[in-house]
């Protein structure tokens, strides 16, 4: 199941109740030992709140899921955060490489999917091409992990076979440079074929000189997200994945900055909403082009009807929605709009949550 498929499944579930548990976790021992203690305390809190509000009989399957989940989690494989989604019909766990600000137990008629939306928005599927002295390999990656090596009629390439065969041109630097460019041109054409099949862009691991040459001969220079300088002592897959991910994170930060600039430029055209109620209504009407939410902002509400709500402070009130921004964000995504969560304070000049309309 892809991240978006999982997000859709959880976003569209309506159950009484839906329990979401989020906590920050640790990758290594002994720190991950405390994750078990924190999780057990949160599960106990969830159990007590569910029984007090709904009784035992209507939620017997949910209570079973709550009691079983702790034994299904291996803390030795924790990442930065853990998110658990439980109902009478659902038991899902999501581990994330990002910390969460939504720590705690959330009980509502819907799941608190904000962490999943962040996962979806900050997950990147891309290619990594390793151009080394021994040849060329192509990998597919998601975030900081390589998920497969691409092997087809082109990849992997053996080392550069375009050698100088003319003894009188052995010292001709232009001739030698042309041979390298010919080799790089073949590599580029092979990469473009994979790009056309997958729509994925590529990080190149190579020397700056080879990257410059490749850009000069490339059919589609925009296919390359950038280049990380090769370290011949560290070309194993996990090394180049880590190296590439650092570059991708910088690109994502740049995109978030560009989104904020786009939002600020749209103010003069009258296409920007900052009122939470108006933003919600525009999102369910499919009018949303770009939603930006500050990382620290959330708002609990009680729905008055399908289109309006009252703001509340206490998210434990029966029928409360813990965070209306989760619902808004899903409405935007499901209707092909864009969503950005950011910790960059530049957006606060407009508000903690801002929506640019399509029209």
N, C-alpha and C positions, 0 to 999 in steps of 0.2 A: 504494500500500500504506500503510495507517495505521500509526501507531507500534505499536499493540497487535498488529496482524497481523505486522509485522516482528519484534516481540519474540517472539511465539509461534513463528514460523518458526525463529528462531535458538535459542530456548530448548529446542526439542524435537529439534533435530538431534543425532544421535550419530554421530561419525566418529572415525577413528583416523589422524591426530589432528585436533583443531580448534585453530586458531591465532587468538588475539585480540591485537591490537596497539592500545594506547591511548597517546595523547600529548596534551599541551596545546599549543594553537596560537595564532596571532596573526592578527588581521584585516588589518593594514596593513603596508606596506613601510616600512623594511627588515627589520622584525622577522620577517615571515613567510618571509624567505629562509632563516632558520635552521631553520624547520620541515622543509624538504626534507632538510637534513643530518641532523636528528634521526630523521626517518622512514627514511632510507636505512640508518642505523646499526641501527635496530630491525629492519628487514627483513633485514639481513645476519645479525643475531643469531638471528632466527627461522629463517632458512635453515640456519644451522650447527647449531642445536639439533635441528631436524627430521631432517637428514641423519645426525647422530651417533646419534640415538635410533631412527630407523626405516629408515635406508638410503635410497637414491634411488628404486629401482624401485617400491615400494608407494605412494610419494607424488609421483609424477611430475607429476600434475595440480596438486597443491598447490604444488609448487615453481614451476610455470609461473605460477600465480596470484600468488605472492610476487614473482616477477621482473617481472610486468607492472603491478602495482598502482600503482607510483610514477608511471608515465606517465599514469595516469587521474585524478590528483588535481591540481586547480588551486588552488595555494596563495593565489591572489588572491581566492578566495572562502571562505577559512577562517573559522571562528568561534572559540569558546574552546577546543574540544577536538575530536579526531578519533578515531574508533574503527573498526577494520578487522577483519572476520571472514572467515577464509580456511580452506578445507578442499579436499579433492579435488573436492567438488561445489558449493561455495559461494564467492562473492566479493561481499561487501557492505561498503559504507562508510557511516558515520553521522557527520554533523557536528553538534555540540551547542553550545548557547549557554551551557553550564555547564562550568567547569573540572573535571578529573577527578583523583582521588587514586590511581587505578589505573594510573599510567603504567608502561609496560613491555610485555614479551612474555609472554603467557599461553598455555601449551600443555597441553591436556587432551583428554578424550574428549567434552567439551562446550565450548561457547563461554562466555567470561566476560561475562555479560550484565548485570552490575550497572550499568554506565553507561546502558544502555538502559532499565533499570527506573527509574532516576532520571529519565531523559528522560520516560518515560511518566507518572510520578507528578507531575512538575513542569511538564508541558505543560498548557496551559489553552486550551480552545476556547471562545470567547465572542463576544458581539456588542458593537459600539461604536456608539452613537447620537450623532451630532453635531447639536446643536440650536443653530443660529446665526441671525443676523438675516436671512439669505437663504433659510432653509428648513431641512429636516431630512433628513439622510442616515443610512443604516444600513449598517454594514459587519460582515463576519465576520472574526474574527482568531484566529490561533493564536500564543500567546506574544506576542512583540513585533512580529509582522508581520500586516498585513491581507492576507487571501487573496482577498477578493472584496467588491464592493459588492452589497448586497441590493437588487434591483429587482423590484417586483411591482406589484399594482394600487394599493398604498398608498404605498410608498417609491419614490423620494424625495418628500417633501412640499415644495410650494412654500412661500414665506414665509406667515406667519400671515394668512389671509384673513378672519379674524373681526374686521373693523373696526367701529368705532362708526359707525352710520348715523343716529343721532339727534342732531341739533344741540344739543338741550337737555340731553344727557347727556355732552357732551364733557369736562366737568370732574368727572364722577361717577366717582370712583376705584373704587368697588365695581363699577359697571357695566363699567368697563374691565378690572378684575381678573377678572370673570366671563367676559369674552370670551376672555381668555388661557387660563383654566382649561378652557373649552370646546374650544379648540384642542389643549391638552395632553391632554385626555381622548381625543380622536380619535387622537392620536399613540400614547398608551398602548394603546388597543385594537388598533391596528395592530401594535404591538410584541408584544403578548400572542399574537396570531395566529402570528407568526414563532416565538416561544418554544414554543408548543404543537406546531409542526411540527418544530422542531430540538432542543428541550430545552436550548437555550443561554440563559444569563443575560446581562445587559447592563451595560456601563459607559456612563454618560451623560457627554458633554462639553457642559457648559452653565453658565449662571450658577447660583450657589447658590440664588438666589431662584426660578428656574424649576425647579430640582430639588426644592425644598421644595413648590412648588405641584403638581408632577407626582406626588410621593409622596402628596399629599392626595387626588388624584383617581384614583390608580392602582387598577385592579381587582386586581392581584397585586403589591403593593409589593415582595415578596421576589424578583421577577424582576430587580430592579436591584441589582447588586453594589456600586454606589457612584457617586459623581460626581467628576469632575476638572474644575476651573474652566476655562472656555474662555478661550483667549488668541487674540483675533481676528487677531493677527499671525502665528499659527502654527496654522492649521487644515488644512494639507495632510495627507493620509493618514499619511505616515510620522511626522509630529509627534504626531498624536493617538494613533497606535499606541504610540509610546514613552511618552506620558503615561499611557495606560491600563494598560500593562504594569507600570509602577511601582506603581500601585494594586493590581493583581492580585497582584504579588509580596508585598505587605504582607498581603493576604488569605490567601495561601498560608502565610506565616509564622504568622499567627494560627491557621490550621487545625492546623499542626504543634504549636503550643503547646497547643491544645485536645486533640489526640490524646495528648500526654504527660499532661495532667491526667486524661483518661479512663483511661489506663493506671494511673496512681497510685491512682485511686479504686477500680479493680478488684482491687487487691491484697488488700483485706480480704475479698473474696468468694471467694478461693482460685482465681481464674480466670487467674492470671498465671504464666507459665513463664519462668525465666531460665537454665535449663540448656540448652546448645546441642543436645545429643543429644535431649532431650525436645522441644525446639522443632522440630527436624527431623522427628521422628516425628509430631508433631501436625500439621505442615504437609502431609505426604503423606497423612495420614488425613482431611484436610478439616475439621479442628476449629478452624482459625484464623479469628479475627475481625479482629484488628489486630496487625500486626508493626511494631515500631519498631527501627531499626538506627542506631547512631551513625555519622556520616559517616566517622570514622577507623577503624572496626573492620572487619577481615576475618580469615578463618581458613582455612588450608589443611588438607585432610584426605585420608586414604586410606580408601576404603570397605572395611569388613569384609564386609558383605552389604548387602542392599537397605535395611536400617533402621538400621545402626550403622556407626560410623567411628572411626578413631583420629586425634587431632590431630597435626599435623606442623609443623615449622618450615620445611623446605625444599620449596618448591612445585615444584621441578624434578625431584623424584623421579618415576619412571615411574608412570603411572596416578593421579597426585595430582590432586585437585580444588583449583584455586588458591584459590577462595573459596566455601565452602559457603553463605555468606549469599546469594549469587546464586541458588543452587538453591532455598533456602528461600523467598526472596522470590517467585520464579516460582511455586512450588507454592501459595503463599498467593493470589497474584493470579489464577492459573488456576482456583482454587476459590472465586472471588468474595469473597475477603478483602481487607482494606486493608493497604497497605504505606507506611511513612513512613521516609525517610532524613533525618536531622537532624544539624546541628552544634550544636544546643542541649544544653548539658551537664546540664540538669536531669534527663535520662533516665538519666544515669550513676549516680544514687542507686539505681536498680534493676539496672543492668548495661548493657553495650554493645549487647546484643541482647535484646529482651523481646517476649514473645508473650502476647496476651490471647486466651483460648479463647472459642468461641461458647457452650459449655455445660460 
